[in-house]
Amino acid sequence: MENAPIPSGLRYLEPSPLGALAVARHQVSRPRATLIAIHGGLDRASSFTRLSRRLDDFDVIAYDRRGYQQSRSLGPGTLDQDIDDLRRVIAWATETTGSSAAPVLFGHSFGGLVAMALIAVRPEAAVLTVAYESPLPWVVPRPSPSTAAGESPAREAERFFRRVVSDSSWERLSAVEQESRRLDGPALSADLREMTTARPPFTLDEIRSPVRYLYGDQRDTPYYHELARTLTQANPFFEVRELVATPHGAHLSHPDLLAAEVREAFDNVVRRP
């Protein structure tokens, strides 16, 4: 059975078909494709509810990455474990729908890194990957957030939220929600460690299926402009679009715009000979 729906119709499945990995699903009557959404640091599957509601011609599947929210019992994961989890979600989605068509992957921030790392080794795993402001520090260097000496994962989570979202947004959270974010601190710390590894998870020339990379962070536009040039010059499978004046949490603030980008990118792939 399933628990009560969250506003978009996206529902967490109880029990989860993938054990301790919490999975949510939104089904439509005539889906053009299945979209699998992968969240970033200090986030969760339910943050894609607004995007799911706008994608009324796609089945949408999202999941709490290991160490986050309802998947906390799995403990913080490595990038390799995140990739394996995404493989499992795709395999379950394929079996459940009975369709042999590859899904669309939508990765927000670190979630896009997970998606691209998978298609670098399995290009057939997705018909299209859409990534929003996903970190690629080995492609174009960018200072990574550092942990203050002796800082706890809980404090690091609060600091990260305040920096990436805003102080005022943190203050508006209830005490319960603030504590929930702090409990995700160990998983966030694991994500940030993966960002500083000396071994790049993939090279750009390993990407052999379509990727639409989106960005809109007005706080660091020159960085993203340089990254856009690098991606498109290095590999024709990359298409980069700037969404002017959209913040990092665009799946929450601008779901209509992101849905339109997903739909347009999918249409382009379908029309290709």
URZITA-V674892 format. One record per pair of residues at least 12 apart in sequence whose C-alpha atoms are under 10 Angstrom apart, sorted by sequence separation. I is the first residue (numbers start at 1). J is the second residue. If there is no record, write none. Layout:
BEGIN
i=I j=J
i=I j=J
END
This chain:
BEGIN
i=1 j=13
i=2 j=14
i=3 j=15
i=11 j=23
i=12 j=24
i=13 j=25
i=24 j=36
i=48 j=60
i=65 j=77
i=66 j=78
i=90 j=102
i=147 j=159
i=158 j=170
i=228 j=240
i=1 j=14
i=2 j=15
i=10 j=23
i=11 j=24
i=12 j=25
i=24 j=37
i=48 j=61
i=49 j=62
i=90 j=103
i=116 j=129
i=147 j=160
i=215 j=228
i=227 j=240
i=228 j=241
i=1 j=15
i=2 j=16
i=10 j=24
i=11 j=25
i=12 j=26
i=37 j=51
i=48 j=62
i=90 j=104
i=105 j=119
i=115 j=129
i=116 j=130
i=146 j=160
i=213 j=227
i=214 j=228
i=228 j=242
i=243 j=257
i=1 j=16
i=9 j=24
i=10 j=25
i=11 j=26
i=37 j=52
i=47 j=62
i=48 j=63
i=66 j=81
i=90 j=105
i=115 j=130
i=116 j=131
i=145 j=160
i=213 j=228
i=225 j=240
i=243 j=258
i=9 j=25
i=10 j=26
i=11 j=27
i=45 j=61
i=46 j=62
i=65 j=81
i=66 j=82
i=115 j=131
i=224 j=240
i=225 j=241
i=9 j=26
i=10 j=27
i=35 j=52
i=45 j=62
i=46 j=63
i=65 j=82
i=112 j=129
i=114 j=131
i=161 j=178
i=225 j=242
i=6 j=24
i=8 j=26
i=9 j=27
i=44 j=62
i=45 j=63
i=46 j=64
i=112 j=130
i=113 j=131
i=116 j=134
i=145 j=163
i=213 j=231
i=224 j=242
i=243 j=261
i=5 j=24
i=9 j=28
i=44 j=63
i=45 j=64
i=66 j=85
i=86 j=105
i=112 j=131
i=113 j=132
i=115 j=134
i=213 j=232
i=5 j=25
i=6 j=26
i=25 j=45
i=35 j=55
i=44 j=64
i=45 j=65
i=65 j=85
i=105 j=125
i=111 j=131
i=112 j=132
i=113 j=133
i=114 j=134
i=158 j=178
i=161 j=181
i=241 j=261
i=5 j=26
i=24 j=45
i=25 j=46
i=43 j=64
i=44 j=65
i=65 j=86
i=102 j=123
i=103 j=124
i=104 j=125
i=105 j=126
i=110 j=131
i=111 j=132
i=112 j=133
i=113 j=134
i=157 j=178
i=158 j=179
i=161 j=182
i=221 j=242
i=2 j=24
i=22 j=44
i=23 j=45
i=24 j=46
i=36 j=58
i=43 j=65
i=63 j=85
i=102 j=124
i=103 j=125
i=104 j=126
i=105 j=127
i=106 j=128
i=107 j=129
i=108 j=130
i=109 j=131
i=110 j=132
i=111 j=133
i=112 j=134
i=113 j=135
i=157 j=179
i=2 j=25
i=22 j=45
i=23 j=46
i=26 j=49
i=34 j=57
i=35 j=58
i=36 j=59
i=37 j=60
i=38 j=61
i=39 j=62
i=42 j=65
i=45 j=68
i=63 j=86
i=101 j=124
i=102 j=125
i=103 j=126
i=104 j=127
i=105 j=128
i=106 j=129
i=107 j=130
i=108 j=131
i=109 j=132
i=110 j=133
i=111 j=134
i=112 j=135
i=113 j=136
i=157 j=180
i=158 j=181
i=159 j=182
i=221 j=244
i=24 j=48
i=25 j=49
i=31 j=55
i=32 j=56
i=33 j=57
i=34 j=58
i=35 j=59
i=36 j=60
i=37 j=61
i=38 j=62
i=39 j=63
i=40 j=64
i=41 j=65
i=44 j=68
i=45 j=69
i=101 j=125
i=102 j=126
i=103 j=127
i=104 j=128
i=105 j=129
i=106 j=130
i=107 j=131
i=108 j=132
i=109 j=133
i=110 j=134
i=111 j=135
i=112 j=136
i=154 j=178
i=157 j=181
i=158 j=182
i=211 j=235
i=221 j=245
i=24 j=49
i=27 j=52
i=31 j=56
i=32 j=57
i=33 j=58
i=34 j=59
i=35 j=60
i=36 j=61
i=37 j=62
i=38 j=63
i=39 j=64
i=40 j=65
i=42 j=67
i=43 j=68
i=44 j=69
i=45 j=70
i=86 j=111
i=101 j=126
i=102 j=127
i=103 j=128
i=104 j=129
i=105 j=130
i=106 j=131
i=107 j=132
i=108 j=133
i=109 j=134
i=110 j=135
i=154 j=179
i=157 j=182
i=160 j=185
i=211 j=236
i=212 j=237
i=213 j=238
i=214 j=239
i=215 j=240
i=216 j=241
i=217 j=242
i=218 j=243
i=26 j=52
i=30 j=56
i=31 j=57
i=32 j=58
i=33 j=59
i=34 j=60
i=35 j=61
i=36 j=62
i=37 j=63
i=38 j=64
i=39 j=65
i=42 j=68
i=43 j=69
i=44 j=70
i=63 j=89
i=101 j=127
i=102 j=128
i=103 j=129
i=104 j=130
i=105 j=131
i=106 j=132
i=107 j=133
i=108 j=134
i=109 j=135
i=110 j=136
i=154 j=180
i=155 j=181
i=156 j=182
i=157 j=183
i=158 j=184
i=204 j=230
i=205 j=231
i=210 j=236
i=211 j=237
i=212 j=238
i=213 j=239
i=214 j=240
i=215 j=241
i=216 j=242
i=217 j=243
i=218 j=244
i=219 j=245
i=239 j=265
i=25 j=52
i=26 j=53
i=28 j=55
i=29 j=56
i=30 j=57
i=31 j=58
i=32 j=59
i=33 j=60
i=34 j=61
i=35 j=62
i=36 j=63
i=37 j=64
i=38 j=65
i=41 j=68
i=42 j=69
i=44 j=71
i=62 j=89
i=107 j=134
i=108 j=135
i=109 j=136
i=154 j=181
i=155 j=182
i=157 j=184
i=158 j=185
i=204 j=231
i=208 j=235
i=209 j=236
i=210 j=237
i=211 j=238
i=212 j=239
i=213 j=240
i=214 j=241
i=215 j=242
i=216 j=243
i=217 j=244
i=218 j=245
i=28 j=56
i=29 j=57
i=30 j=58
i=31 j=59
i=61 j=89
i=83 j=111
i=86 j=114
i=87 j=115
i=154 j=182
i=155 j=183
i=156 j=184
i=157 j=185
i=160 j=188
i=204 j=232
i=207 j=235
i=208 j=236
i=209 j=237
i=210 j=238
i=211 j=239
i=212 j=240
i=213 j=241
i=214 j=242
i=215 j=243
i=216 j=244
i=217 j=245
i=218 j=246
i=219 j=247
i=26 j=55
i=27 j=56
i=28 j=57
i=29 j=58
i=30 j=59
i=31 j=60
i=39 j=68
i=61 j=90
i=82 j=111
i=85 j=114
i=86 j=115
i=153 j=182
i=154 j=183
i=156 j=185
i=157 j=186
i=205 j=234
i=206 j=235
i=207 j=236
i=208 j=237
i=209 j=238
i=210 j=239
i=211 j=240
i=212 j=241
i=213 j=242
i=214 j=243
i=215 j=244
i=216 j=245
i=217 j=246
i=218 j=247
i=219 j=248
i=26 j=56
i=27 j=57
i=28 j=58
i=29 j=59
i=83 j=113
i=84 j=114
i=152 j=182
i=153 j=183
i=154 j=184
i=155 j=185
i=156 j=186
i=157 j=187
i=204 j=234
i=205 j=235
i=207 j=237
i=208 j=238
i=215 j=245
i=216 j=246
i=217 j=247
i=218 j=248
i=27 j=58
i=28 j=59
i=79 j=110
i=82 j=113
i=83 j=114
i=87 j=118
i=153 j=184
i=154 j=185
i=157 j=188
i=203 j=234
i=204 j=235
i=205 j=236
i=207 j=238
i=215 j=246
i=216 j=247
i=217 j=248
i=26 j=58
i=27 j=59
i=28 j=60
i=61 j=93
i=79 j=111
i=82 j=114
i=83 j=115
i=86 j=118
i=153 j=185
i=154 j=186
i=156 j=188
i=157 j=189
i=205 j=237
i=215 j=247
i=216 j=248
i=217 j=249
i=12 j=45
i=26 j=59
i=27 j=60
i=60 j=93
i=81 j=114
i=82 j=115
i=83 j=116
i=152 j=185
i=153 j=186
i=156 j=189
i=204 j=237
i=215 j=248
i=216 j=249
i=217 j=250
i=11 j=45
i=12 j=46
i=25 j=59
i=26 j=60
i=27 j=61
i=59 j=93
i=79 j=113
i=80 j=114
i=83 j=117
i=84 j=118
i=91 j=125
i=152 j=186
i=153 j=187
i=154 j=188
i=204 j=238
i=216 j=250
i=10 j=45
i=11 j=46
i=25 j=60
i=26 j=61
i=79 j=114
i=82 j=117
i=83 j=118
i=87 j=122
i=90 j=125
i=153 j=188
i=154 j=189
i=215 j=250
i=10 j=46
i=24 j=60
i=25 j=61
i=26 j=62
i=82 j=118
i=83 j=119
i=90 j=126
i=153 j=189
i=24 j=61
i=25 j=62
i=80 j=117
i=152 j=189
i=153 j=190
i=8 j=46
i=10 j=48
i=11 j=49
i=23 j=61
i=24 j=62
i=25 j=63
i=59 j=97
i=79 j=117
i=80 j=118
i=87 j=125
i=7 j=46
i=10 j=49
i=23 j=62
i=24 j=63
i=79 j=118
i=86 j=125
i=6 j=46
i=8 j=48
i=9 j=49
i=10 j=50
i=22 j=62
i=23 j=63
i=24 j=64
i=8 j=49
i=9 j=50
i=22 j=63
i=23 j=64
i=7 j=49
i=8 j=50
i=10 j=52
i=21 j=63
i=22 j=64
i=23 j=65
i=147 j=189
i=6 j=49
i=7 j=50
i=8 j=51
i=9 j=52
i=10 j=53
i=21 j=64
i=22 j=65
i=60 j=103
i=146 j=189
i=8 j=52
i=9 j=53
i=20 j=64
i=21 j=65
i=22 j=66
i=38 j=82
i=59 j=103
i=60 j=104
i=61 j=105
i=62 j=106
i=214 j=258
i=7 j=52
i=8 j=53
i=18 j=63
i=21 j=66
i=58 j=103
i=60 j=105
i=147 j=192
i=7 j=53
i=8 j=54
i=20 j=66
i=21 j=67
i=22 j=68
i=58 j=104
i=60 j=106
i=65 j=111
i=146 j=192
i=147 j=193
i=8 j=55
i=16 j=63
i=21 j=68
i=22 j=69
i=23 j=70
i=145 j=192
i=146 j=193
i=214 j=261
i=8 j=56
i=21 j=69
i=22 j=70
i=23 j=71
i=38 j=86
i=144 j=192
i=145 j=193
i=10 j=59
i=12 j=61
i=21 j=70
i=22 j=71
i=37 j=86
i=144 j=193
i=212 j=261
i=10 j=60
i=11 j=61
i=12 j=62
i=13 j=63
i=20 j=70
i=21 j=71
i=22 j=72
i=36 j=86
i=145 j=195
i=146 j=196
i=212 j=262
i=9 j=60
i=10 j=61
i=11 j=62
i=12 j=63
i=20 j=71
i=21 j=72
i=144 j=195
i=145 j=196
i=10 j=62
i=12 j=64
i=19 j=71
i=20 j=72
i=21 j=73
i=144 j=196
i=20 j=73
i=21 j=74
i=36 j=89
i=143 j=196
i=212 j=265
i=20 j=74
i=36 j=90
i=211 j=265
i=212 j=266
i=19 j=74
i=35 j=90
i=210 j=265
i=34 j=90
i=210 j=266
i=36 j=93
i=138 j=195
i=12 j=70
i=35 j=93
i=137 j=195
i=138 j=196
i=210 j=268
i=34 j=93
i=136 j=195
i=137 j=196
i=138 j=197
i=210 j=269
i=34 j=94
i=48 j=108
i=135 j=195
i=137 j=197
i=138 j=198
i=209 j=269
i=138 j=199
i=139 j=200
i=138 j=200
i=34 j=97
i=137 j=200
i=138 j=201
i=139 j=202
i=21 j=85
i=33 j=97
i=136 j=200
i=138 j=202
i=139 j=203
i=34 j=99
i=43 j=108
i=136 j=201
i=138 j=203
i=139 j=204
i=23 j=89
i=33 j=99
i=43 j=109
i=136 j=202
i=18 j=85
i=21 j=88
i=34 j=101
i=35 j=102
i=36 j=103
i=37 j=104
i=38 j=105
i=39 j=106
i=40 j=107
i=41 j=108
i=21 j=89
i=25 j=93
i=33 j=101
i=34 j=102
i=35 j=103
i=36 j=104
i=37 j=105
i=38 j=106
i=39 j=107
i=40 j=108
i=41 j=109
i=42 j=110
i=43 j=111
i=33 j=102
i=34 j=103
i=35 j=104
i=36 j=105
i=37 j=106
i=38 j=107
i=39 j=108
i=40 j=109
i=41 j=110
i=18 j=88
i=33 j=103
i=34 j=104
i=35 j=105
i=36 j=106
i=37 j=107
i=38 j=108
i=39 j=109
i=40 j=110
i=41 j=111
i=18 j=89
i=32 j=103
i=33 j=104
i=34 j=105
i=35 j=106
i=36 j=107
i=37 j=108
i=38 j=109
i=39 j=110
i=40 j=111
i=17 j=89
i=38 j=110
i=39 j=111
i=40 j=112
i=38 j=111
i=39 j=112
i=40 j=113
i=18 j=92
i=37 j=111
i=38 j=112
i=40 j=114
i=17 j=92
i=37 j=112
i=38 j=113
i=39 j=114
i=38 j=114
i=38 j=115
i=37 j=115
i=36 j=115
i=134 j=213
i=129 j=209
i=130 j=210
i=131 j=211
i=132 j=212
i=133 j=213
i=134 j=214
i=110 j=191
i=120 j=201
i=121 j=202
i=128 j=209
i=129 j=210
i=130 j=211
i=131 j=212
i=132 j=213
i=133 j=214
i=134 j=215
i=142 j=223
i=110 j=192
i=113 j=195
i=120 j=202
i=127 j=209
i=128 j=210
i=129 j=211
i=130 j=212
i=131 j=213
i=132 j=214
i=133 j=215
i=141 j=223
i=165 j=247
i=117 j=200
i=118 j=201
i=119 j=202
i=120 j=203
i=123 j=206
i=126 j=209
i=127 j=210
i=128 j=211
i=129 j=212
i=130 j=213
i=131 j=214
i=132 j=215
i=133 j=216
i=140 j=223
i=164 j=247
i=165 j=248
i=110 j=194
i=117 j=201
i=118 j=202
i=120 j=204
i=122 j=206
i=123 j=207
i=124 j=208
i=125 j=209
i=126 j=210
i=127 j=211
i=128 j=212
i=129 j=213
i=130 j=214
i=131 j=215
i=132 j=216
i=133 j=217
i=140 j=224
i=164 j=248
i=165 j=249
i=110 j=195
i=116 j=201
i=117 j=202
i=120 j=205
i=121 j=206
i=122 j=207
i=123 j=208
i=124 j=209
i=126 j=211
i=164 j=249
i=116 j=202
i=117 j=203
i=120 j=206
i=121 j=207
i=122 j=208
i=123 j=209
i=140 j=226
i=141 j=227
i=114 j=201
i=119 j=206
i=120 j=207
i=121 j=208
i=122 j=209
i=123 j=210
i=140 j=227
i=113 j=201
i=116 j=204
i=119 j=207
i=120 j=208
i=139 j=227
i=140 j=228
i=113 j=202
i=117 j=206
i=118 j=207
i=119 j=208
i=120 j=209
i=36 j=126
i=116 j=206
i=117 j=207
i=119 j=209
i=137 j=227
i=140 j=230
i=35 j=126
i=116 j=207
i=119 j=210
i=133 j=224
i=136 j=227
i=139 j=230
i=140 j=231
i=40 j=132
i=119 j=211
i=139 j=231
i=35 j=128
i=36 j=129
i=37 j=130
i=38 j=131
i=40 j=133
i=116 j=209
i=33 j=127
i=35 j=129
i=37 j=131
i=40 j=134
i=116 j=211
i=115 j=211
i=112 j=211
i=112 j=213
i=106 j=211
i=105 j=211
i=106 j=212
i=107 j=213
i=108 j=214
i=109 j=215
i=76 j=184
i=130 j=238
i=132 j=240
i=75 j=184
i=76 j=185
i=77 j=186
i=78 j=187
i=129 j=238
i=130 j=239
i=131 j=240
i=132 j=241
i=76 j=186
i=77 j=187
i=130 j=240
i=132 j=242
i=69 j=180
i=72 j=183
i=75 j=186
i=76 j=187
i=77 j=188
i=79 j=190
i=132 j=243
i=68 j=180
i=69 j=181
i=72 j=184
i=75 j=187
i=76 j=188
i=77 j=189
i=78 j=190
i=79 j=191
i=68 j=181
i=76 j=189
i=77 j=190
i=78 j=191
i=69 j=183
i=72 j=186
i=76 j=190
i=77 j=191
i=79 j=193
i=80 j=194
i=133 j=247
i=134 j=248
i=42 j=157
i=68 j=183
i=69 j=184
i=72 j=187
i=75 j=190
i=76 j=191
i=78 j=193
i=79 j=194
i=133 j=248
i=41 j=157
i=42 j=158
i=67 j=183
i=68 j=184
i=78 j=194
i=79 j=195
i=132 j=248
i=133 j=249
i=67 j=184
i=68 j=185
i=77 j=194
i=132 j=249
i=133 j=250
i=42 j=160
i=43 j=161
i=66 j=184
i=67 j=185
i=68 j=186
i=69 j=187
i=132 j=250
i=41 j=160
i=42 j=161
i=67 j=186
i=68 j=187
i=132 j=251
i=41 j=161
i=67 j=187
i=68 j=188
i=66 j=187
i=67 j=188
i=80 j=201
i=65 j=187
i=79 j=201
i=67 j=190
i=132 j=258
i=130 j=258
i=130 j=261
i=131 j=262
i=130 j=262
i=129 j=262
i=128 j=262
i=130 j=265
i=129 j=265
i=130 j=266
i=128 j=265
i=129 j=266
i=42 j=180
i=43 j=181
i=128 j=266
i=42 j=181
i=109 j=248
i=127 j=266
i=42 j=182
i=44 j=184
i=108 j=248
i=109 j=249
i=128 j=268
i=42 j=183
i=43 j=184
i=108 j=249
i=128 j=269
i=42 j=184
i=108 j=250
i=127 j=269
i=128 j=270
i=41 j=184
i=42 j=185
i=108 j=251
i=127 j=270
i=41 j=185
i=42 j=186
i=42 j=187
i=43 j=188
i=41 j=187
i=42 j=188
i=41 j=188
i=42 j=189
i=40 j=188
i=41 j=189
i=41 j=190
i=42 j=191
i=41 j=191
i=40 j=191
i=41 j=192
i=106 j=258
i=106 j=262
i=105 j=262
i=104 j=262
i=104 j=265
i=104 j=266
i=51 j=250
i=52 j=251
i=51 j=251
i=55 j=255
i=50 j=251
i=51 j=252
i=54 j=255
i=55 j=256
i=47 j=249
i=49 j=251
i=50 j=252
i=51 j=253
i=53 j=255
i=54 j=256
i=48 j=251
i=49 j=252
i=50 j=253
i=51 j=254
i=52 j=255
i=53 j=256
i=54 j=257
i=55 j=258
i=56 j=259
i=47 j=251
i=48 j=252
i=50 j=254
i=51 j=255
i=52 j=256
i=54 j=258
i=55 j=259
i=47 j=252
i=50 j=255
i=51 j=256
i=54 j=259
i=55 j=260
i=58 j=263
i=49 j=255
i=50 j=256
i=51 j=257
i=53 j=259
i=54 j=260
i=57 j=263
i=48 j=255
i=51 j=258
i=52 j=259
i=55 j=262
i=51 j=259
i=55 j=263
i=40 j=249
i=50 j=259
i=51 j=260
i=39 j=251
i=35 j=262
i=32 j=263
i=33 j=266
i=32 j=266
END
